[in-house]
Amino acid sequence: MLQAIGIIKDEHQSMGAVLKGLQAHLEAVREGRDKPDFPLFHAMFDYIETIPDRVHHPKEDEYLFRLLRM
């Protein structure tokens, strides 16, 4: 169980890192320090849209929220 919680925490950190990276790249583009990297944007948005529902939330439902419902 502790391992599952550790994995969930790691996934939260990974999702946060992707969001921070997206925010940093958008800021750099907006300020003219970088050009838009559209393949990177696509990969980041795909990750943000896909990973939580397909990979992360099922783990939370099975290992974390199940315990909270008891």
mmCIF file of the N, C-alpha and C atoms, coordinates in Angstrom:
data_MODEL
# 
_entry.id   MODEL 
# 
loop_
_atom_site.group_PDB 
_atom_site.id 
_atom_site.type_symbol 
_atom_site.label_atom_id 
_atom_site.label_alt_id 
_atom_site.label_comp_id 
_atom_site.label_asym_id 
_atom_site.label_entity_id 
_atom_site.label_seq_id 
_atom_site.pdbx_PDB_ins_code 
_atom_site.Cartn_x 
_atom_site.Cartn_y 
_atom_site.Cartn_z 
_atom_site.occupancy 
_atom_site.B_iso_or_equiv 
_atom_site.pdbx_formal_charge 
_atom_site.auth_seq_id 
_atom_site.auth_comp_id 
_atom_site.auth_asym_id 
_atom_site.auth_atom_id 
_atom_site.pdbx_PDB_model_num 
ATOM 1   N N  . MET A 1 1  ? 0.817   -1.197 0.000   1.00 0.00 ? 1  MET A N  1 
ATOM 2   C CA . MET A 1 1  ? 0.000   0.000  0.000   1.00 0.00 ? 1  MET A CA 1 
ATOM 3   C C  . MET A 1 1  ? 0.861   1.260  0.000   1.00 0.00 ? 1  MET A C  1 
ATOM 4   N N  . LEU A 1 2  ? 1.921   1.255  0.819   1.00 0.00 ? 2  LEU A N  1 
ATOM 5   C CA . LEU A 1 2  ? 2.797   2.422  0.851   1.00 0.00 ? 2  LEU A CA 1 
ATOM 6   C C  . LEU A 1 2  ? 3.477   2.638  -0.495  1.00 0.00 ? 2  LEU A C  1 
ATOM 7   N N  . GLN A 1 3  ? 3.790   1.546  -1.172  1.00 0.00 ? 3  GLN A N  1 
ATOM 8   C CA . GLN A 1 3  ? 4.401   1.663  -2.497  1.00 0.00 ? 3  GLN A CA 1 
ATOM 9   C C  . GLN A 1 3  ? 3.425   2.326  -3.470  1.00 0.00 ? 3  GLN A C  1 
ATOM 10  N N  . ALA A 1 4  ? 2.160   1.960  -3.386  1.00 0.00 ? 4  ALA A N  1 
ATOM 11  C CA . ALA A 1 4  ? 1.145   2.557  -4.266  1.00 0.00 ? 4  ALA A CA 1 
ATOM 12  C C  . ALA A 1 4  ? 1.026   4.051  -4.005  1.00 0.00 ? 4  ALA A C  1 
ATOM 13  N N  . ILE A 1 5  ? 1.031   4.444  -2.751  1.00 0.00 ? 5  ILE A N  1 
ATOM 14  C CA . ILE A 1 5  ? 0.951   5.869  -2.413  1.00 0.00 ? 5  ILE A CA 1 
ATOM 15  C C  . ILE A 1 5  ? 2.188   6.597  -2.919  1.00 0.00 ? 5  ILE A C  1 
ATOM 16  N N  . GLY A 1 6  ? 3.343   5.955  -2.811  1.00 0.00 ? 6  GLY A N  1 
ATOM 17  C CA . GLY A 1 6  ? 4.564   6.554  -3.341  1.00 0.00 ? 6  GLY A CA 1 
ATOM 18  C C  . GLY A 1 6  ? 4.487   6.775  -4.843  1.00 0.00 ? 6  GLY A C  1 
ATOM 19  N N  . ILE A 1 7  ? 3.935   5.813  -5.546  1.00 0.00 ? 7  ILE A N  1 
ATOM 20  C CA . ILE A 1 7  ? 3.774   5.947  -7.002  1.00 0.00 ? 7  ILE A CA 1 
ATOM 21  C C  . ILE A 1 7  ? 2.812   7.086  -7.325  1.00 0.00 ? 7  ILE A C  1 
ATOM 22  N N  . ILE A 1 8  ? 1.718   7.177  -6.588  1.00 0.00 ? 8  ILE A N  1 
ATOM 23  C CA . ILE A 1 8  ? 0.745   8.256  -6.795  1.00 0.00 ? 8  ILE A CA 1 
ATOM 24  C C  . ILE A 1 8  ? 1.408   9.611  -6.563  1.00 0.00 ? 8  ILE A C  1 
ATOM 25  N N  . LYS A 1 9  ? 2.196   9.715  -5.505  1.00 0.00 ? 9  LYS A N  1 
ATOM 26  C CA . LYS A 1 9  ? 2.909   10.973 -5.230  1.00 0.00 ? 9  LYS A CA 1 
ATOM 27  C C  . LYS A 1 9  ? 3.887   11.301 -6.354  1.00 0.00 ? 9  LYS A C  1 
ATOM 28  N N  . ASP A 1 10 ? 4.613   10.298 -6.831  1.00 0.00 ? 10 ASP A N  1 
ATOM 29  C CA . ASP A 1 10 ? 5.555   10.517 -7.931  1.00 0.00 ? 10 ASP A CA 1 
ATOM 30  C C  . ASP A 1 10 ? 4.832   11.003 -9.182  1.00 0.00 ? 10 ASP A C  1 
ATOM 31  N N  . GLU A 1 11 ? 3.666   10.430 -9.433  1.00 0.00 ? 11 GLU A N  1 
ATOM 32  C CA . GLU A 1 11 ? 2.891   10.857 -10.599 1.00 0.00 ? 11 GLU A CA 1 
ATOM 33  C C  . GLU A 1 11 ? 2.411   12.295 -10.441 1.00 0.00 ? 11 GLU A C  1 
ATOM 34  N N  . HIS A 1 12 ? 2.038   12.688 -9.222  1.00 0.00 ? 12 HIS A N  1 
ATOM 35  C CA . HIS A 1 12 ? 1.658   14.085 -8.985  1.00 0.00 ? 12 HIS A CA 1 
ATOM 36  C C  . HIS A 1 12 ? 2.835   15.000 -9.298  1.00 0.00 ? 12 HIS A C  1 
ATOM 37  N N  . GLN A 1 13 ? 4.023   14.608 -8.864  1.00 0.00 ? 13 GLN A N  1 
ATOM 38  C CA . GLN A 1 13 ? 5.211   15.422 -9.134  1.00 0.00 ? 13 GLN A CA 1 
ATOM 39  C C  . GLN A 1 13 ? 5.488   15.495 -10.631 1.00 0.00 ? 13 GLN A C  1 
ATOM 40  N N  . SER A 1 14 ? 5.316   14.386 -11.323 1.00 0.00 ? 14 SER A N  1 
ATOM 41  C CA . SER A 1 14 ? 5.547   14.369 -12.772 1.00 0.00 ? 14 SER A CA 1 
ATOM 42  C C  . SER A 1 14 ? 4.554   15.275 -13.496 1.00 0.00 ? 14 SER A C  1 
ATOM 43  N N  . MET A 1 15 ? 3.298   15.204 -13.096 1.00 0.00 ? 15 MET A N  1 
ATOM 44  C CA . MET A 1 15 ? 2.295   16.066 -13.725 1.00 0.00 ? 15 MET A CA 1 
ATOM 45  C C  . MET A 1 15 ? 2.602   17.530 -13.443 1.00 0.00 ? 15 MET A C  1 
ATOM 46  N N  . GLY A 1 16 ? 3.021   17.816 -12.224 1.00 0.00 ? 16 GLY A N  1 
ATOM 47  C CA . GLY A 1 16 ? 3.406   19.184 -11.881 1.00 0.00 ? 16 GLY A CA 1 
ATOM 48  C C  . GLY A 1 16 ? 4.592   19.664 -12.700 1.00 0.00 ? 16 GLY A C  1 
ATOM 49  N N  . ALA A 1 17 ? 5.558   18.785 -12.930 1.00 0.00 ? 17 ALA A N  1 
ATOM 50  C CA . ALA A 1 17 ? 6.734   19.148 -13.725 1.00 0.00 ? 17 ALA A CA 1 
ATOM 51  C C  . ALA A 1 17 ? 6.345   19.462 -15.166 1.00 0.00 ? 17 ALA A C  1 
ATOM 52  N N  . VAL A 1 18 ? 5.435   18.688 -15.720 1.00 0.00 ? 18 VAL A N  1 
ATOM 53  C CA . VAL A 1 18 ? 4.980   18.957 -17.089 1.00 0.00 ? 18 VAL A CA 1 
ATOM 54  C C  . VAL A 1 18 ? 4.271   20.305 -17.143 1.00 0.00 ? 18 VAL A C  1 
ATOM 55  N N  . LEU A 1 19 ? 3.424   20.577 -16.163 1.00 0.00 ? 19 LEU A N  1 
ATOM 56  C CA . LEU A 1 19 ? 2.719   21.862 -16.137 1.00 0.00 ? 19 LEU A CA 1 
ATOM 57  C C  . LEU A 1 19 ? 3.694   23.021 -15.970 1.00 0.00 ? 19 LEU A C  1 
ATOM 58  N N  . LYS A 1 20 ? 4.696   22.863 -15.107 1.00 0.00 ? 20 LYS A N  1 
ATOM 59  C CA . LYS A 1 20 ? 5.702   23.920 -14.931 1.00 0.00 ? 20 LYS A CA 1 
ATOM 60  C C  . LYS A 1 20 ? 6.498   24.130 -16.212 1.00 0.00 ? 20 LYS A C  1 
ATOM 61  N N  . GLY A 1 21 ? 6.850   23.037 -16.884 1.00 0.00 ? 21 GLY A N  1 
ATOM 62  C CA . GLY A 1 21 ? 7.570   23.151 -18.146 1.00 0.00 ? 21 GLY A CA 1 
ATOM 63  C C  . GLY A 1 21 ? 6.748   23.858 -19.205 1.00 0.00 ? 21 GLY A C  1 
ATOM 64  N N  . LEU A 1 22 ? 5.480   23.525 -19.272 1.00 0.00 ? 22 LEU A N  1 
ATOM 65  C CA . LEU A 1 22 ? 4.577   24.175 -20.220 1.00 0.00 ? 22 LEU A CA 1 
ATOM 66  C C  . LEU A 1 22 ? 4.495   25.665 -19.917 1.00 0.00 ? 22 LEU A C  1 
ATOM 67  N N  . GLN A 1 23 ? 4.311   25.986 -18.665 1.00 0.00 ? 23 GLN A N  1 
ATOM 68  C CA . GLN A 1 23 ? 4.219   27.384 -18.249 1.00 0.00 ? 23 GLN A CA 1 
ATOM 69  C C  . GLN A 1 23 ? 5.511   28.135 -18.584 1.00 0.00 ? 23 GLN A C  1 
ATOM 70  N N  . ALA A 1 24 ? 6.659   27.523 -18.320 1.00 0.00 ? 24 ALA A N  1 
ATOM 71  C CA . ALA A 1 24 ? 7.945   28.169 -18.595 1.00 0.00 ? 24 ALA A CA 1 
ATOM 72  C C  . ALA A 1 24 ? 8.139   28.397 -20.095 1.00 0.00 ? 24 ALA A C  1 
ATOM 73  N N  . HIS A 1 25 ? 7.774   27.405 -20.902 1.00 0.00 ? 25 HIS A N  1 
ATOM 74  C CA . HIS A 1 25 ? 7.937   27.560 -22.352 1.00 0.00 ? 25 HIS A CA 1 
ATOM 75  C C  . HIS A 1 25 ? 6.987   28.628 -22.892 1.00 0.00 ? 25 HIS A C  1 
ATOM 76  N N  . LEU A 1 26 ? 5.759   28.635 -22.416 1.00 0.00 ? 26 LEU A N  1 
ATOM 77  C CA . LEU A 1 26 ? 4.812   29.664 -22.852 1.00 0.00 ? 26 LEU A CA 1 
ATOM 78  C C  . LEU A 1 26 ? 5.310   31.053 -22.483 1.00 0.00 ? 26 LEU A C  1 
ATOM 79  N N  . GLU A 1 27 ? 5.848   31.197 -21.293 1.00 0.00 ? 27 GLU A N  1 
ATOM 80  C CA . GLU A 1 27 ? 6.383   32.486 -20.850 1.00 0.00 ? 27 GLU A CA 1 
ATOM 81  C C  . GLU A 1 27 ? 7.566   32.908 -21.729 1.00 0.00 ? 27 GLU A C  1 
ATOM 82  N N  . ALA A 1 28 ? 8.451   31.966 -22.036 1.00 0.00 ? 28 ALA A N  1 
ATOM 83  C CA . ALA A 1 28 ? 9.609   32.271 -22.883 1.00 0.00 ? 28 ALA A CA 1 
ATOM 84  C C  . ALA A 1 28 ? 9.165   32.696 -24.282 1.00 0.00 ? 28 ALA A C  1 
ATOM 85  N N  . VAL A 1 29 ? 8.152   32.043 -24.807 1.00 0.00 ? 29 VAL A N  1 
ATOM 86  C CA . VAL A 1 29 ? 7.629   32.409 -26.128 1.00 0.00 ? 29 VAL A CA 1 
ATOM 87  C C  . VAL A 1 29 ? 6.988   33.788 -26.061 1.00 0.00 ? 29 VAL A C  1 
ATOM 88  N N  . ARG A 1 30 ? 6.187   34.008 -25.052 1.00 0.00 ? 30 ARG A N  1 
ATOM 89  C CA . ARG A 1 30 ? 5.491   35.289 -24.903 1.00 0.00 ? 30 ARG A CA 1 
ATOM 90  C C  . ARG A 1 30 ? 6.481   36.447 -24.783 1.00 0.00 ? 30 ARG A C  1 
ATOM 91  N N  . GLU A 1 31 ? 7.602   36.209 -24.093 1.00 0.00 ? 31 GLU A N  1 
ATOM 92  C CA . GLU A 1 31 ? 8.605   37.255 -23.883 1.00 0.00 ? 31 GLU A CA 1 
ATOM 93  C C  . GLU A 1 31 ? 9.611   37.342 -25.029 1.00 0.00 ? 31 GLU A C  1 
ATOM 94  N N  . GLY A 1 32 ? 9.478   36.489 -26.039 1.00 0.00 ? 32 GLY A N  1 
ATOM 95  C CA . GLY A 1 32 ? 10.364  36.528 -27.183 1.00 0.00 ? 32 GLY A CA 1 
ATOM 96  C C  . GLY A 1 32 ? 11.717  35.874 -26.963 1.00 0.00 ? 32 GLY A C  1 
ATOM 97  N N  . ARG A 1 33 ? 11.865  35.123 -25.883 1.00 0.00 ? 33 ARG A N  1 
ATOM 98  C CA . ARG A 1 33 ? 13.132  34.439 -25.594 1.00 0.00 ? 33 ARG A CA 1 
ATOM 99  C C  . ARG A 1 33 ? 13.234  33.095 -26.295 1.00 0.00 ? 33 ARG A C  1 
ATOM 100 N N  . ASP A 1 34 ? 12.142  32.618 -26.834 1.00 0.00 ? 34 ASP A N  1 
ATOM 101 C CA . ASP A 1 34 ? 12.128  31.313 -27.493 1.00 0.00 ? 34 ASP A CA 1 
ATOM 102 C C  . ASP A 1 34 ? 11.035  31.311 -28.553 1.00 0.00 ? 34 ASP A C  1 
ATOM 103 N N  . LYS A 1 35 ? 11.162  30.396 -29.487 1.00 0.00 ? 35 LYS A N  1 
ATOM 104 C CA . LYS A 1 35 ? 10.123  30.205 -30.497 1.00 0.00 ? 35 LYS A CA 1 
ATOM 105 C C  . LYS A 1 35 ? 9.246   29.032 -30.070 1.00 0.00 ? 35 LYS A C  1 
ATOM 106 N N  . PRO A 1 36 ? 7.983   29.054 -30.460 1.00 0.00 ? 36 PRO A N  1 
ATOM 107 C CA . PRO A 1 36 ? 7.100   27.947 -30.073 1.00 0.00 ? 36 PRO A CA 1 
ATOM 108 C C  . PRO A 1 36 ? 7.622   26.606 -30.584 1.00 0.00 ? 36 PRO A C  1 
ATOM 109 N N  . ASP A 1 37 ? 7.627   25.652 -29.708 1.00 0.00 ? 37 ASP A N  1 
ATOM 110 C CA . ASP A 1 37 ? 8.000   24.279 -30.072 1.00 0.00 ? 37 ASP A CA 1 
ATOM 111 C C  . ASP A 1 37 ? 6.698   23.482 -30.120 1.00 0.00 ? 37 ASP A C  1 
ATOM 112 N N  . PHE A 1 38 ? 6.072   23.465 -31.289 1.00 0.00 ? 38 PHE A N  1 
ATOM 113 C CA . PHE A 1 38 ? 4.748   22.863 -31.409 1.00 0.00 ? 38 PHE A CA 1 
ATOM 114 C C  . PHE A 1 38 ? 4.725   21.360 -31.125 1.00 0.00 ? 38 PHE A C  1 
ATOM 115 N N  . PRO A 1 39 ? 5.739   20.598 -31.534 1.00 0.00 ? 39 PRO A N  1 
ATOM 116 C CA . PRO A 1 39 ? 5.744   19.183 -31.136 1.00 0.00 ? 39 PRO A CA 1 
ATOM 117 C C  . PRO A 1 39 ? 5.815   19.008 -29.611 1.00 0.00 ? 39 PRO A C  1 
ATOM 118 N N  . LEU A 1 40 ? 6.566   19.889 -28.958 1.00 0.00 ? 40 LEU A N  1 
ATOM 119 C CA . LEU A 1 40 ? 6.635   19.838 -27.493 1.00 0.00 ? 40 LEU A CA 1 
ATOM 120 C C  . LEU A 1 40 ? 5.278   20.178 -26.883 1.00 0.00 ? 40 LEU A C  1 
ATOM 121 N N  . PHE A 1 41 ? 4.652   21.253 -27.374 1.00 0.00 ? 41 PHE A N  1 
ATOM 122 C CA . PHE A 1 41 ? 3.312   21.602 -26.886 1.00 0.00 ? 41 PHE A CA 1 
ATOM 123 C C  . PHE A 1 41 ? 2.356   20.430 -27.070 1.00 0.00 ? 41 PHE A C  1 
ATOM 124 N N  . HIS A 1 42 ? 2.395   19.820 -28.240 1.00 0.00 ? 42 HIS A N  1 
ATOM 125 C CA . HIS A 1 42 ? 1.508   18.688 -28.515 1.00 0.00 ? 42 HIS A CA 1 
ATOM 126 C C  . HIS A 1 42 ? 1.749   17.566 -27.515 1.00 0.00 ? 42 HIS A C  1 
ATOM 127 N N  . ALA A 1 43 ? 3.002   17.233 -27.278 1.00 0.00 ? 43 ALA A N  1 
ATOM 128 C CA . ALA A 1 43 ? 3.326   16.157 -26.332 1.00 0.00 ? 43 ALA A CA 1 
ATOM 129 C C  . ALA A 1 43 ? 2.871   16.505 -24.921 1.00 0.00 ? 43 ALA A C  1 
ATOM 130 N N  . MET A 1 44 ? 3.069   17.754 -24.519 1.00 0.00 ? 44 MET A N  1 
ATOM 131 C CA . MET A 1 44 ? 2.662   18.169 -23.169 1.00 0.00 ? 44 MET A CA 1 
ATOM 132 C C  . MET A 1 44 ? 1.147   18.120 -23.012 1.00 0.00 ? 44 MET A C  1 
ATOM 133 N N  . PHE A 1 45 ? 0.427   18.659 -23.996 1.00 0.00 ? 45 PHE A N  1 
ATOM 134 C CA . PHE A 1 45 ? -1.036  18.634 -23.913 1.00 0.00 ? 45 PHE A CA 1 
ATOM 135 C C  . PHE A 1 45 ? -1.569  17.208 -23.966 1.00 0.00 ? 45 PHE A C  1 
ATOM 136 N N  . ASP A 1 46 ? -0.941  16.376 -24.773 1.00 0.00 ? 46 ASP A N  1 
ATOM 137 C CA . ASP A 1 46 ? -1.344  14.969 -24.825 1.00 0.00 ? 46 ASP A CA 1 
ATOM 138 C C  . ASP A 1 46 ? -1.154  14.316 -23.461 1.00 0.00 ? 46 ASP A C  1 
ATOM 139 N N  . TYR A 1 47 ? -0.032  14.569 -22.834 1.00 0.00 ? 47 TYR A N  1 
ATOM 140 C CA . TYR A 1 47 ? 0.245   14.026 -21.498 1.00 0.00 ? 47 TYR A CA 1 
ATOM 141 C C  . TYR A 1 47 ? -0.809  14.517 -20.502 1.00 0.00 ? 47 TYR A C  1 
ATOM 142 N N  . ILE A 1 48 ? -1.061  15.824 -20.513 1.00 0.00 ? 48 ILE A N  1 
ATOM 143 C CA . ILE A 1 48 ? -2.015  16.425 -19.570 1.00 0.00 ? 48 ILE A CA 1 
ATOM 144 C C  . ILE A 1 48 ? -3.420  15.860 -19.774 1.00 0.00 ? 48 ILE A C  1 
ATOM 145 N N  . GLU A 1 49 ? -3.802  15.619 -21.024 1.00 0.00 ? 49 GLU A N  1 
ATOM 146 C CA . GLU A 1 49 ? -5.139  15.094 -21.307 1.00 0.00 ? 49 GLU A CA 1 
ATOM 147 C C  . GLU A 1 49 ? -5.254  13.600 -21.056 1.00 0.00 ? 49 GLU A C  1 
ATOM 148 N N  . THR A 1 50 ? -4.196  12.856 -21.284 1.00 0.00 ? 50 THR A N  1 
ATOM 149 C CA . THR A 1 50 ? -4.263  11.400 -21.304 1.00 0.00 ? 50 THR A CA 1 
ATOM 150 C C  . THR A 1 50 ? -3.882  10.744 -19.988 1.00 0.00 ? 50 THR A C  1 
ATOM 151 N N  . ILE A 1 51 ? -2.756  11.086 -19.453 1.00 0.00 ? 51 ILE A N  1 
ATOM 152 C CA . ILE A 1 51 ? -2.191  10.362 -18.312 1.00 0.00 ? 51 ILE A CA 1 
ATOM 153 C C  . ILE A 1 51 ? -3.090  10.390 -17.076 1.00 0.00 ? 51 ILE A C  1 
ATOM 154 N N  . PRO A 1 52 ? -3.617  11.541 -16.677 1.00 0.00 ? 52 PRO A N  1 
ATOM 155 C CA . PRO A 1 52 ? -4.428  11.522 -15.453 1.00 0.00 ? 52 PRO A CA 1 
ATOM 156 C C  . PRO A 1 52 ? -5.599  10.536 -15.511 1.00 0.00 ? 52 PRO A C  1 
ATOM 157 N N  . ASP A 1 53 ? -6.384  10.583 -16.579 1.00 0.00 ? 53 ASP A N  1 
ATOM 158 C CA . ASP A 1 53 ? -7.578  9.731  -16.644 1.00 0.00 ? 53 ASP A CA 1 
ATOM 159 C C  . ASP A 1 53 ? -7.266  8.268  -16.921 1.00 0.00 ? 53 ASP A C  1 
ATOM 160 N N  . ARG A 1 54 ? -6.294  8.009  -17.768 1.00 0.00 ? 54 ARG A N  1 
ATOM 161 C CA . ARG A 1 54 ? -6.007  6.619  -18.143 1.00 0.00 ? 54 ARG A CA 1 
ATOM 162 C C  . ARG A 1 54 ? -5.087  5.901  -17.173 1.00 0.00 ? 54 ARG A C  1 
ATOM 163 N N  . VAL A 1 55 ? -4.152  6.616  -16.585 1.00 0.00 ? 55 VAL A N  1 
ATOM 164 C CA . VAL A 1 55 ? -3.115  5.966  -15.788 1.00 0.00 ? 55 VAL A CA 1 
ATOM 165 C C  . VAL A 1 55 ? -3.214  6.318  -14.309 1.00 0.00 ? 55 VAL A C  1 
ATOM 166 N N  . HIS A 1 56 ? -3.367  7.593  -14.016 1.00 0.00 ? 56 HIS A N  1 
ATOM 167 C CA . HIS A 1 56 ? -3.254  8.058  -12.630 1.00 0.00 ? 56 HIS A CA 1 
ATOM 168 C C  . HIS A 1 56 ? -4.537  7.880  -11.810 1.00 0.00 ? 56 HIS A C  1 
ATOM 169 N N  . HIS A 1 57 ? -5.641  8.372  -12.305 1.00 0.00 ? 57 HIS A N  1 
ATOM 170 C CA . HIS A 1 57 ? -6.887  8.317  -11.529 1.00 0.00 ? 57 HIS A CA 1 
ATOM 171 C C  . HIS A 1 57 ? -7.328  6.898  -11.179 1.00 0.00 ? 57 HIS A C  1 
ATOM 172 N N  . PRO A 1 58 ? -7.155  5.921  -12.060 1.00 0.00 ? 58 PRO A N  1 
ATOM 173 C CA . PRO A 1 58 ? -7.497  4.553  -11.642 1.00 0.00 ? 58 PRO A CA 1 
ATOM 174 C C  . PRO A 1 58 ? -6.699  4.087  -10.417 1.00 0.00 ? 58 PRO A C  1 
ATOM 175 N N  . LYS A 1 59 ? -5.445  4.486  -10.319 1.00 0.00 ? 59 LYS A N  1 
ATOM 176 C CA . LYS A 1 59 ? -4.645  4.127  -9.136  1.00 0.00 ? 59 LYS A CA 1 
ATOM 177 C C  . LYS A 1 59 ? -5.193  4.807  -7.893  1.00 0.00 ? 59 LYS A C  1 
ATOM 178 N N  . GLU A 1 60 ? -5.545  6.084  -8.022  1.00 0.00 ? 60 GLU A N  1 
ATOM 179 C CA . GLU A 1 60 ? -6.121  6.779  -6.873  1.00 0.00 ? 60 GLU A CA 1 
ATOM 180 C C  . GLU A 1 60 ? -7.417  6.104  -6.438  1.00 0.00 ? 60 GLU A C  1 
ATOM 181 N N  . ASP A 1 61 ? -8.256  5.765  -7.398  1.00 0.00 ? 61 ASP A N  1 
ATOM 182 C CA . ASP A 1 61 ? -9.525  5.111  -7.071  1.00 0.00 ? 61 ASP A CA 1 
ATOM 183 C C  . ASP A 1 61 ? -9.303  3.779  -6.366  1.00 0.00 ? 61 ASP A C  1 
ATOM 184 N N  . GLU A 1 62 ? -8.364  2.995  -6.872  1.00 0.00 ? 62 GLU A N  1 
ATOM 185 C CA . GLU A 1 62 ? -8.151  1.658  -6.329  1.00 0.00 ? 62 GLU A CA 1 
ATOM 186 C C  . GLU A 1 62 ? -7.420  1.665  -4.995  1.00 0.00 ? 62 GLU A C  1 
ATOM 187 N N  . TYR A 1 63 ? -6.393  2.477  -4.878  1.00 0.00 ? 63 TYR A N  1 
ATOM 188 C CA . TYR A 1 63 ? -5.527  2.377  -3.703  1.00 0.00 ? 63 TYR A CA 1 
ATOM 189 C C  . TYR A 1 63 ? -5.745  3.460  -2.664  1.00 0.00 ? 63 TYR A C  1 
ATOM 190 N N  . LEU A 1 64 ? -6.190  4.630  -3.059  1.00 0.00 ? 64 LEU A N  1 
ATOM 191 C CA . LEU A 1 64 ? -6.296  5.727  -2.110  1.00 0.00 ? 64 LEU A CA 1 
ATOM 192 C C  . LEU A 1 64 ? -7.740  5.978  -1.695  1.00 0.00 ? 64 LEU A C  1 
ATOM 193 N N  . PHE A 1 65 ? -8.602  6.258  -2.653  1.00 0.00 ? 65 PHE A N  1 
ATOM 194 C CA . PHE A 1 65 ? -9.976  6.622  -2.325  1.00 0.00 ? 65 PHE A CA 1 
ATOM 195 C C  . PHE A 1 65 ? -10.767 5.447  -1.765  1.00 0.00 ? 65 PHE A C  1 
ATOM 196 N N  . ARG A 1 66 ? -10.407 4.243  -2.147  1.00 0.00 ? 66 ARG A N  1 
ATOM 197 C CA . ARG A 1 66 ? -11.072 3.056  -1.596  1.00 0.00 ? 66 ARG A CA 1 
ATOM 198 C C  . ARG A 1 66 ? -10.904 3.028  -0.078  1.00 0.00 ? 66 ARG A C  1 
ATOM 199 N N  . LEU A 1 67 ? -9.716  3.369  0.389   1.00 0.00 ? 67 LEU A N  1 
ATOM 200 C CA . LEU A 1 67 ? -9.464  3.391  1.835   1.00 0.00 ? 67 LEU A CA 1 
ATOM 201 C C  . LEU A 1 67 ? -10.237 4.507  2.522   1.00 0.00 ? 67 LEU A C  1 
ATOM 202 N N  . LEU A 1 68 ? -10.380 5.622  1.851   1.00 0.00 ? 68 LEU A N  1 
ATOM 203 C CA . LEU A 1 68 ? -11.101 6.743  2.442   1.00 0.00 ? 68 LEU A CA 1 
ATOM 204 C C  . LEU A 1 68 ? -12.594 6.464  2.563   1.00 0.00 ? 68 LEU A C  1 
ATOM 205 N N  . ARG A 1 69 ? -13.122 5.581  1.705   1.00 0.00 ? 69 ARG A N  1 
ATOM 206 C CA . ARG A 1 69 ? -14.550 5.242  1.756   1.00 0.00 ? 69 ARG A CA 1 
ATOM 207 C C  . ARG A 1 69 ? -14.867 4.259  2.871   1.00 0.00 ? 69 ARG A C  1 
ATOM 208 N N  . MET A 1 70 ? -13.866 3.605  3.396   1.00 0.00 ? 70 MET A N  1 
ATOM 209 C CA . MET A 1 70 ? -14.107 2.578  4.429   1.00 0.00 ? 70 MET A CA 1 
ATOM 210 C C  . MET A 1 70 ? -14.589 3.183  5.721   1.00 0.00 ? 70 MET A C  1 
# 
